[in-house]
Amino acid sequence: MPARKARRCVVLLSGGMDSATTLAIARHEGRDAYCLTVTYGQRHAREVASARALARRFRAREHRILRLPLAGLLRSALLDRSAALPSRRRARRGSRDRIPATYVPARNSILLSLALGYAESVGADELFIGANAIDYSGYPDCRPAFLRAFERLARVATRAGVTGRTRFRVRAPLLRLRKAQIVGWGTALQVPWELTWSCYAGGRAPCGRCDACRFRRKGFEAAGVPDPLLRPAGSAAGASRVTSARAARSR
């Protein structure tokens, strides 16, 4: 019998820890991954290099990098290098309803729309996104209601959907997981954390202060896994942890 063709999917790959884990899950499930990375003027464009490396590591069938300059159109601290990034925000009652300055208006609507068109073009029926509704930063387009609504839109917005040829699914496997659980799952799937990038700032090294850095650090600490990016600079103990992690991956 001829070999069964692998099911195709489109993975939105930013280069961060969540999208890297999402790609690892898609590949673990036997999907042929068509990765889409969008550089939209974000100040942390360093993650695009991470996306390239991750797509190669997980042997994506295809990796497209799309330049979509949104900085002059949308207002967000992620697009404006002169804006202050939120840092050291304290969690308190009702804080999940507070939308931070790093929110990019309708970002996931834009990205999923591009992924949907890409999926219809290559014959994929699943859109994988690393959205998270628990340890998220207050973004409304990382919630289950948004993802369900987009699935409904996909059924009526595409030729494949309205003809019944394809039933598009939005897959967000990390949606209800804590950061520590994401680190645990990613580690089990051999995600190369040293290739990922989380920091919102545009520097050559993680700032350690922005929300993304803090969420990442807490996740690794809670999971008991060493993070090769957020170790104390010049720390012998930090270097030892990284060496041990590399040795464990080589076994």
Buried (B, 14 or more C-beta within 10 A) or exposed (E): EEEEEEBBBBBBBBBBBBBBBBBBBBBEBEBBBBBBBBBBBBBBEBBBEBBBBBBEBBEBBBBBBEEEEBBEEBBBBBBBEEBEBBBEBEEEEEEBEEEBBBBBEEBBBBBBBBBBBBBBEBBBBBBBBBBBBBBBBBBEBBBEEBBEBBBEBBBEBBEBBEEEEBEBBBBBBBBEBBBBBBBBBBBEBEBBBBBBBBBBBBEEEBBBBBBBBBBBBBBBBBBEBBBBBBBEEEEEEBEEBBEEBEEEEEE
